Amino acid sequence: MSKVCDLTGKSVLFGNSVSHSNRKTRRKFNPNLQRKRFFIAETGEWITLRVSTSAIKTINKKGIGACLDSILKTGKI
């Protein structure tokens, strides 16, 4: 299962862990993904999405219908 948000497309980033002595080792920055169920009022059905917490905030602000419409039209939130 990949670590990618279904709505925003956020995925794993790579960078360096920097110690106090300034040694650098590679590390991963994982997105904060949650599995969440949303009710679509237009169709009357539930969908389960794996979304980032920032996408959940956007869905709470705009609504799931508007977010899905913008995904289908432009490909991004």
Secondary structure, DSSP 8 states (H G I E B T S, - for coil): -----TTT----EEEEEE-TT--EEEEEE---EEEEEEEETTTTEEEEEEEEHHHHHHHHHH-HHHHHHHHHHHS--
